[in-house]
Amino acid sequence: MDFRPLNELERRQLITALRGNAEGNRVMLMDRRDTSFAGTTDEVPDEEVITAIKSVPCHY
């Protein structure tokens, strides 16, 4: 995978999302295909949470 720095618009959106997460408890979303930033929301559907949990590798 090649490194591609964020353009100015992406950078501003990500900073705003990080602030919203830290100050307002907003959820940050990620694209499943390429893990790019996909915005924020106040609430995540249950299906998204279940998919995220299933994607975490567990080694016991």
GUSE-928300 format. One record per residue: x, y, z of N, C-alpha, C, O in turn; residue in one letter. Coordinates in steps of 0.1 Angstrom, whole numbers, padded with zeros to 4 digits, always signed. Layout:
! residues N
XYZXYZXYZXYZa
...
! end
This chain:
! residues 60
+0008-0012+0000+0000+0000+0000+0009+0012+0000+0018+0013+0008m
+0006+0022-0009+0013+0034-0009+0008+0044+0000-0004+0045+0002d
+0017+0052+0007+0013+0062+0016+0009+0074+0007+0015+0078-0002f
-0003+0080+0011-0008+0092+0005-0012+0101+0016-0021+0099+0023r
-0005+0113+0017-0009+0122+0027-0023+0128+0025-0028+0128+0013p
-0029+0132+0035-0043+0138+0034-0042+0151+0027-0033+0159+0029l
-0052+0154+0019-0053+0167+0013-0059+0176+0024-0063+0172+0034n
-0060+0189+0021-0064+0199+0031-0078+0196+0036-0081+0198+0048e
-0087+0193+0027-0101+0191+0030-0102+0178+0039-0109+0179+0050l
-0095+0168+0036-0096+0155+0044-0090+0158+0058-0095+0153+0068e
-0079+0166+0058-0073+0169+0071-0082+0177+0080-0084+0174+0092r
-0089+0187+0075-0099+0195+0083-0110+0186+0087-0115+0187+0099r
-0115+0177+0079-0126+0168+0083-0122+0159+0094-0130+0157+0103q
-0110+0154+0093-0105+0145+0103-0103+0152+0116-0107+0146+0127l
-0098+0164+0116-0095+0171+0129-0109+0175+0135-0110+0173+0147i
-0119+0179+0127-0132+0182+0132-0138+0169+0138-0144+0170+0149t
-0137+0158+0132-0142+0145+0137-0135+0141+0150-0142+0137+0159a
-0122+0143+0151-0115+0140+0163-0120+0149+0175-0121+0144+0186l
-0122+0161+0172-0127+0171+0182-0141+0167+0187-0144+0167+0198r
-0149+0163+0177-0163+0159+0180-0163+0146+0188-0171+0145+0197g
-0154+0137+0186-0153+0125+0193-0148+0128+0208-0154+0123+0217n
-0138+0137+0209-0133+0140+0222-0142+0148+0231-0144+0146+0243a
-0149+0158+0225-0157+0167+0232-0172+0164+0232-0179+0167+0242e
-0177+0158+0222-0191+0156+0221-0195+0141+0220-0207+0138+0217g
-0186+0132+0222-0189+0118+0222-0195+0113+0208-0203+0104+0208n
-0190+0119+0197-0195+0115+0184-0187+0103+0179-0175+0102+0183r
-0193+0095+0171-0187+0083+0166-0180+0086+0153-0185+0092+0145v
-0167+0081+0152-0160+0082+0139-0162+0070+0131-0160+0059+0137m
-0165+0071+0118-0167+0060+0110-0155+0058+0100-0148+0067+0097l
-0153+0045+0096-0142+0041+0088-0148+0032+0076-0157+0024+0079m
-0143+0034+0064-0147+0026+0053-0142+0012+0055-0130+0011+0057d
-0150+0002+0053-0145-0012+0055-0136-0017+0045-0127-0025+0048r
-0137-0012+0033-0129-0016+0022-0114-0011+0023-0105-0019+0020r
-0112+0001+0026-0099+0006+0026-0095+0014+0039-0084+0020+0039d
-0103+0013+0049-0101+0019+0062-0099+0034+0062-0093+0040+0070t
-0104+0041+0051-0104+0055+0051-0114+0061+0060-0124+0055+0063s
-0112+0074+0063-0122+0081+0072-0135+0083+0064-0135+0087+0053f
-0146+0080+0071-0159+0080+0064-0169+0089+0071-0181+0088+0069a
-0164+0098+0079-0173+0108+0086-0176+0105+0100-0169+0096+0107g
-0186+0111+0106-0190+0109+0120-0205+0108+0121-0213+0111+0111t
-0210+0103+0132-0224+0102+0135-0226+0102+0150-0217+0100+0157t
-0239+0105+0153-0242+0105+0168-0245+0090+0173-0243+0087+0185d
-0249+0082+0164-0253+0068+0168-0249+0058+0157-0251+0061+0145e
-0245+0047+0160-0241+0036+0151-0251+0025+0151-0255+0021+0162v
-0255+0020+0139-0265+0009+0139-0258-0003+0146-0246-0005+0145p
-0267-0012+0152-0262-0024+0158-0254-0033+0149-0244-0039+0153d
-0258-0034+0136-0251-0042+0127-0237-0038+0125-0228-0046+0123e
-0234-0025+0125-0221-0019+0123-0212-0023+0135-0201-0027+0133e
-0218-0023+0147-0210-0026+0159-0207-0041+0159-0196-0045+0162v
-0217-0050+0155-0214-0064+0155-0203-0067+0144-0195-0076+0147i
-0204-0061+0133-0194-0063+0123-0180-0059+0128-0170-0066+0125t
-0179-0048+0134-0166-0043+0140-0161-0053+0150-0149-0056+0150a
-0169-0058+0159-0165-0067+0169-0160-0080+0162-0150-0086+0166i
-0167-0085+0152-0163-0098+0146-0150-0096+0138-0143-0106+0136k
-0147-0084+0134-0135-0082+0126-0122-0082+0135-0111-0082+0129s
-0123-0081+0148-0111-0081+0157-0106-0095+0159-0114-0104+0163v
-0094-0098+0155-0089-0112+0157-0087-0115+0172-0082-0106+0180p
-0090-0127+0176-0089-0131+0190-0080-0143+0190-0082-0153+0184c
-0069-0142+0198-0060-0153+0199-0059-0157+0213-0053-0151+0222h
-0065-0169+0216-0065-0174+0230-0060-0188+0230-0059-0194+0240y
! end
